[in-house]
Amino acid sequence: MCGIVGYTGTRDAYPVIVKGLKRLEYRGYDSAGVALLDKEQLKIYKKKGKVADLEDEIGTRNVEGTTGIGHTRWATHGEPSDKNAHPHISKSGTIAMIHNGIIENYAQLKSELLKKGYEFQSDTDTEVLLNFIDDIKQHNNCTLEEAARIALKRVTGAYVILLMEAENPDTIIAARKGSPLVIGVGKNEHFLGSDASPMLEYTKEVVYINDYELAIVKPDQLILKNLGNEMITPYVQKLDLELAAIEKGGFDHFMLKEIFEQPQTIFDCMRGRLNAANETITMSGIQQYAEQIINANRIIIIACGTSWHAGLVAEYIFEELCRINVEVEYASEFRYRNPIVNKGDVILAVSQSGETADTLVAIEKAKEKGAIILGVVNVVGSSIARISHGGAYTHAGPEIGVASTKAFTAQLVVLTMVALKIAYIKGSIDSNRYKKLLLELDAVPEKVAWILNHHETIRAIAEKYKDARDFLYLGRGYNFPVALEGALKLKEISYIHAEGYPAAEMKHGPIALVDDQLPVVFIATRDAYHEKVISNMQEIKARKGKVIGIITEGDTSSAALCDDYISVPEADEIVAPMLTVIPLQLLSYYIGVAKDCNVDQPRNLAKSVTVE
């Protein structure tokens, strides 16, 4: 949600900012804008639509200046429009601001400003905060830095803000609470961004800004303070990320690239951790909390969206292997319903970005109650990683496509390795089962590659069903969450209505939808539920539904019941979801492409949900 970019240094700011905004397009947005400072002249350009529309709008107009800020907006307060696009300019005309987040008490602040005679040009909470800061600056005769600090003490909600003022043309004031902010450190220049992607080609040295921190950024200086005006020493980290990782690499779309990266990303996730030959799993961020996990009354997995589906698979795995009670919670519900959290409960926070707002608030509250927080995240240095006691990175690399693919399989791998490690230490599985599952995990990258080599079969099936109005996805056991994930992917990418259900629940309602036009996708691999799923397939066939099967290679009995089927290699049911989800990702991708949808940036969606 909302991408922010800033630059101050010796280069022309505009090309750096526009390129950075394009790098952040994956976050999802509906308008874009830039503010530039040339000496003491403040120039603002903004436009509804894509960054390319902004470039067209600017055309040959003056874009000189070595300090600037840029923004891609995902609408919250006010519809997508030119006037609601960022940056906003203060009533005094001297301060420009961009903002990622939501100011929850903006109505109260706006009411105060209206009484003082302020008029507003947009419907946004951002313009309210900007003029609140400007009002404080004028009436207290203080610096912009001090005005921002005073204002943010009154603010309720989440934010990253970047401020520039005409009288200080080489300075950007930045602050954050609840939304991500990274500052890149160069030679006589600094870069700011929602993540590190806008600055990758300029510097590998970055500072991750924490909540309630305020940064004063000049070309040759980075000063960090807290809201109490106390100095903080910036902690500079080295990025382990290459520019090629955020480029398409010859693929038509980032989503397709990331689907095809999965043999490598799954391998990377296990590399240095899983050694099947030596029968070991090395995870230091889990090892140090192994006893607490083993002795916990329960494990609570907190996540949103696709990560929640990974958590559902993990629930089955942990309960079977570790014999520990597991609950899987939507973070957005968990944070508000006053849940019972006891000291010693283990919270597993699962998030690709590590910045998901609901998950962050949920684990902060659980931590206050004495729970042990373990993060499973992809982005190094992210907020969830920093607030957690321990955990594990998934090492999937940057995921640019809005719909999560490789992050899901990487989460499954990490969660399975955690469960196996705990089960082995606890002694809740025998050595033969442990060894077999290590070998099964070790073989997953090769099996995923085998599925991807048959992608043309999936493309043909997608072409056949691209005009369907609805889809039903059914699975049982470990494959039930895969059905949910398959339905979610289709909805996200193709805008076709789809529902995922446990196959056994079909007769409790969804079967009423079945007719000769409805495609029903069964995840029907050979496992403990196979015969039951076969019966469910026959029930759909009897009602003339179109059966698409995800089946085990060589399973002729399932193939005979399918109108179309996609084979996957045989695997233990615990690792099967890492395989069965691959055809569903490809199916949604190819249907989306066939319908001419923007598969990398689906409408209304954002990659990282950093606001409620």
N, C-alpha and C positions, 0 to 999 in steps of 0.2 A: 504494500500500500504506500502511496506517495513516495516518490523518489526525490532525494535532495542531493544537490551537488554545490560545492563552493570552491573558489580558487582565489588565492592572493599570492602574487609573486612578480616575476619579470616577464612572463609570457603574456600574449594576448589571452584574456580570460575566456572570451566567447567560444573559440573552437574547443577548448578544454571542457567547458561546461556542456556544450551541445553533444559532444562525443560521450561525455559522462551520462547525460540524460538518456542517450540511446542505449547505453549499457544497462540502465535501470528500467528500461521499458518492460522487462519481464515482470516487474512488480505489479503491473496493472495500473491503468490511468485513463483519464478522459480529457485532460487538457495539459498544457505545458507553458512555461514562461521562464524568462531570464531577467535579471537586473544587473546592470553594469555600472561601474564607477570610473569615470574618466576625469582625472583631476577631482574637481568637486561637483561634477555634473552627474546626476543620477538618471539613468535611462532604463525604462521598463518596457518589455515586450512580452505579450502573452496571448495565447490563442486556444480556443476549444479544439480538441482533436489530438492528433499525433505530433511528435516532435518535428516530423517533416512538414506538417502544416504550419508550425511555428516558424521554421526556416523560410518557407514560402512567404509568410506574412512579413518577415523582417526584410527579405530580399536584399537590396543594396543599401539599406539604411545604416546609419553609423553604429558600429559595434566595437568601437575602440574602448580600451580600458583594461587594466591589469588586475582588477579585482571584480569579482562577480559571484552571483548565486543563481542557481537554476532549480526548477521544480517540475515534477510530473504529479498531477493531482488525481486522487481517487476520491470522488465526491462523497462528502458526509453532510455538511451543512450547506444547502443550496445546490441546485441542479448544475450539471456540467454546462459551462458557458464562459464566454470571454471575461465577463466581469467577475466571475467567481474563481477564475484561474489565479494562481500565484505567479509572481510575487505581488504582494499588496504594498501600497505606499501610504504613509501616514498623512493625517490631515495637514500637518505642517509642510508636507512635501519633501521632507529631508531624510526620512528613514524608510527603507524597504525591508520586507520580511517574507520568508517562506516558512512553512510549518507542516510537520507530519504529526498527526495525532488528533485528539478531540479535547477541547476545553469544555468541561462539563458545566462549569458555572458561568459560561459566557453570557447567558441571558441577564444575570444579575449585573455583570460588569457593563454590559451594553446599556442597561437601564440607567446606570450611574453616569455614563458618558453622554447619553441622550439628554439628560437633565443639564449637562454642562454645555449643550449646544452642538455636540458632535453630530455630523451626518455621515451615513455609511453608504458606500458605493456598491457593496456586495451583500450577499446573504451569509457570509462565512463567519465562523467563530475566530478565524485567523485575523481578520481585519479588526475585530473587537480587541483581541489581545495586543495587536500592534499599536492601536490608538491608546490603549490603557498604558502601555509602556511610554508612549510619546507624551501623554498627559502627565505622568509622574516626572518625566525628565524636565518638562517645562515648568511645572509648579514647584519642583524641588531644586531647580537649577543645578542638576547633577549630571554626571556622565551617562551615556547610553548603557554602559556596563552596569552602573549602579541602579539605573531605572529598571533594567531587565531583572536584576536580582530582587529588587523590592516587589516588582509585579509578580514574579514567579512564586513568591511566598504566598500570594493570594490565590493562585491558580489551582483549580481542582481538575484533574484529568491527566492525559498523556500528551507528551510533546517532544519533538525536536524542533528547535527554531534556529534559523540563521538570520542575523540582522546586519545591515550595512547602513551607514549614515554619510551624508555628503561631506561633512566637515572632517571626516577621518577616512580618506579614500583608499587606504591600504589595509583596513582593519575589518575583520568579520567577528561578530560576537555570536557564539553558539552555546546552546544549552540543551540538556535532555532529561527526560523522565519517562521511562516506559517505552520509548521508541529508539531504534539503534542509531548510533552516530560513530563514524570512524574518521580520524584525521590522519592524512598521509604527510610524512615529513620529508621534504626535499631540500635541496641546497638553495637557500634564499627563496623558498616557496613552500606553500602548504596547500593541501587538497582536503576537501571535506566531502563525505558521502554517506548515504544510508548503508552502504556496504563498501567493500574494498574495490569492487570492479571498476569504478570510474578512474581509479588512480594507478591501476596495475602497471601500465606502461611507463609511468613516471617514477615510481618509487615502490620499494618493498618494505619500507619502514613505516609502521602505523601505530597510532595510539587509539585504543578503544575507550570512549568516554562513558563514564558510569552515570547512573541516576543522580540527580541533584548536583551535577557538576556544570560549571560554566567555563567556557574557553574563550580567551581573547587571542585571536589568531592574526598575526602579521607575517609578511614575507620571511622575516628572519627571527621570529619569536613566537613561541606557543606558551601561553600562561594558562594554567588550570587552577580554578578556585572552586570551593563549595559555596552554597548559598549563604553561608555565614561569613564569606569574604576571606576565608583561610586558604592559603596557598597549598596546592597539591603537586607533588612531583609527577610529571607524566611518565608513564611506563611504556617505553617504545618496544614494540614487538616486530619480529621479522616475518613477513608473509611467506608461507609455503604454498604458493599458488602461481601458476604460469598463465600468460595471456591466452594461450591456445585453449585453455580449459573453458573460457567463456566465449569462444567463437564456434561457428557451426561446423567447421572442419569438413566441408564438402557435402553435408547433409542438407536436405531441403528445409528442415525445421529442427529447432533445438530439441523438441520432444522426440523426434525419431532418433536423433543422435544419442540422446540420453537413454532411450530404450536399448539401443545397440551397444551402449557402453557397459551394460550390466554384467557381462562376463568379467570385465576388468574391474568394475567397481566392487563387485562381490568378492573377487579375489583380493583386492586392496583392503577390503574390510577385514578379511581373515589373515592377511599377511602379518607375520610377526606375532600373531595371537594363537592361531590354530595350527598345531603340528600333529597331524594324524599318525605319522610314523612313530613319534615319541609319546603319543597319547596324552598330549597336554594342551591346555588352553591358558594363555597368559593374558590377564587383564588386570593390571595393577589398580586401576580406578575402581574395580569391583572387589578385588582380593582383600583390600583393607577393610571392607565392610561386609565380608562374607559371613562372619559370625552373627552380625546384626540381622542380616537377611535370613539366615537359617533359623534364628530364634524369633523372628517377627511373627506376630499374630496374623498379619496379613500384608500383602503387597498391594498398593493402590497404583494403577497405571493411569496417568492423566495425559490427555492428548486431545487433538482436534482433527477433523477431516480424515485424510488418508492415514495419518499417524495413529488415529483412534482405531482404525481397522488393523493396523500392525499390532496395536495393543491387545485387540481381541484374539488374534492368533497367539500372542504371547501368553494370554490368560490360559489357554488350553495347554500350552507347552509347560508353563511353570507348574500348573496343578498336576499334570501327569508325571513330570519328571521330578519335581522338587517336593510335591505334596505340601504346598503352602497355599493358603487361601488367597485368591487374587480377585480384585475388583477393578473393572475398567470404567473410567469416568470421563465424560465430556468435561473438559476444563471449564467451559462456559457455565455449566450447571453446577459443578463442584464448588466453584468459588462463591456462589450466591446462596446455596441452600443450607448453610450452617452444618456441614458434615461433621461426623464424629471422627476426630483424628487424635490418636493417643501417642504418647511418647514411645518411641521405638517402632512405630509404624514405618514402613519403607515406601516412599513415593518414587515411582519411576516416571519421570517427565520425558515424554517423547515428542520431539519437534524437529523438523528439517532445518528451519531457520535458526532455531534457538531464541527467537524473539516473539513468539506467539503471545499476544497480550493476555489472553485468558489463562493460558498455562502459566505464565510468569506470576500473575497475581495469585493463582491457586497454590503454587508451590511456596510463595512467600508466606501465605497464611498457614500452610501446613508446617513450614519450618518454625514459625513462631510457637507452634504447639508441641515442638520437640520431635517431629518426624525427621527421618533421615532422607535426604533428597539426593537421588541419583539421576543424572541427566543422560539421555541418549539423543544426541544432536549431531548435526552435520557441520555446522559452521563454527570453526575454531574462534574462540574469543567472544562468542555470543553471550547474551545476558543469562540465559538458562545455564549455560556451561559455567559461568562465573558464580552464580548463586548456589549451585549444587555443591553438596559435600564431596561427591565423586561421580563416577559414571564412565561413559565411553563415547568417543566420537565414532561416527559411522564411516568417515573417510570416503564418501561417495563423490567428492568434488562438487564444484558449483552446479546447481540445478537451475537452469534458466527458464525452461518451460514451466508455465504456471501450474499445470497439472503434474502432480508428483508421480514419478515412475521409479527411477533408480534409487531415490531416497527410501521408498517403501521396501524394496528388497534388501537394501543395506540395513534398515531398521530390523527387519526380520532376522537377518544374519546375526546382528549384535545381540538381540534379545534371546535368540536360540543359544548362542555361545554363553551368555550369562546364565541361562537356565541350566545348561549342561555343566558348567563349572560349579554352580551351587549344588546341583544334584550329586555330583561326584564327591565334593567335600562332605556333604551330608550323608552320603551313602544310601540315597533313596533310589538309585538305579544300580543294577549289577554291572560288572566290568564289561561283560560281553555286549550289553545294550549300549553302554557308553562308547566303546570302541567302534561299534557299528555306526552310531550316529556321527561320530567324528569323520568317518570315511564318507558317509552320506553327504555331510556338509562340504567336505573337501571336493566332492565330485560336482557340486552345484554349478560352478562357472562353466564347465564343459557341457553340461546338460542344457544350460540356458543358451549357450552358443548353438547347440543343435536345433533348438526351437527357432531361434532367429534365422537360421539357414533355410527355414521353411516359411518365411514370411510371405512369399508370393501366394501360397495357399490361403493365408489369412486375408490378404488383399482382395482376392477373388470373392471370398465370403462377404467381406465388407461391401463390395460393389453390389452384391445380390440383395443385401438387406438395408442399404443406405436410406431408402425411402420409408422405412417402417416408422410408425408414429410412436410406438411404445416397445419396450423390451422388458423381459422378466429374467432375472438371474437367480439361479437356485443352486445351493450347495449344502452339504452337511458336514458336521465335525469341523476339522481344520479348514475345510474349503468353504464353510459358510461365510467367514469374513472376506474371503476372496470374492464371493458373489457380491457382497456389499461394495467392495472396492471396484469390481468390474462395472457395476451399475453407476457408481459415482463417476468413473472415468468417462463413460459414454455421455452422461448428462453434461459434464464439464466441457467436453470437446466437441460434441455434435449437436447439442441442445435437444436431443431426443429424450423424451421422458423414459426413465428406467427405474426399476425397483429391484433391490436384492432381498432375498428371503431365505430362511432355512427351508430346505426342500420339504421337510415334514409339515411345515406350516402352510404349504400351498393350499391344502384342502380347507384351511380355516379362513378363506377369503379370496386370495389372489386367483384361484382357479376360475372364478367368475369372469375374469378378464380374457380367458383363453378362447380364441377363435382361430380361423384359418389364416388370419393376418398377423398373429402375434408371434414374434420370435422369442423362444424360451432358451436361454443359455444354461446348460447344466455343467457344473464342474463335477465330473463323474469319474475321477481316477480310481484305480483299484485300491481300496482301503477297507477299513472295518465297516464302512457304511455302503459299500458298493452295491450290494443286492437291493438295499432299500432305495437307493437312488435310481436303479434300473426300474423298479416298480413305479417310481414317480415319473420317469420318462414315459412309460407306457400309458400312464394316466393322461399325460399331455397329448400323446399320439392319438389316443382314443377320442380326443376332442378336437382333432385336426390342427393343433398347434404346430408351429415350425420348431423343430428341435435342433439346436446347435450344441454339440457336445465338446467339452474339453476332456479328452479321454487318454488313458494310458496306451502307449504304443503297443500294437498287437492285440488290443481288446476288441475282438470281432463282435462279441455279444452287444456291447454298447454301440459300436459303429452301425450295426444293423438297425438300430432304433433311431438313428440320427438322420435328419435331412442333410446336414453338413457337420463335419467334425474336424477338430484340430488335435493332433496327437502330441503328447509330451512324454519324455522318457520316464520309465518306472523309477519310483523313489519312495522312501519311507514317508508315511503320512505326515510326519512332523516337519519335514523339509519340502513337502509337495507344494505348499502355497508359494514358495519362491519360484516354482516352475509354472504352476497353473495361472499365475497372474500375468505372465508375459504375453500369452496369446490375447488376453483381454485388453492389455495396453495397446497392442498392435491393432486389434479390432476397432477400438475407439479411435485410434489415430487415423486409420485408413477410411473409416466412415466419415470422420470430420473433414478429411481432405476431399473425399468424394462429394461432400456437401458444400465445399468451398468455404469452410469455416476457418477462422484464424486459430489454428490449433495451439500455437505458442502463447497467444494472449486472448483467451476466451473472454467474451463480453462479461462485464460486471465483476470479474474475478480479480483477485490480487494474490501474488505469490506469498507474501509474508503478511499475515493479518495482525497488524500491530495496534489496531483499535478495536473497540467492541462493536 
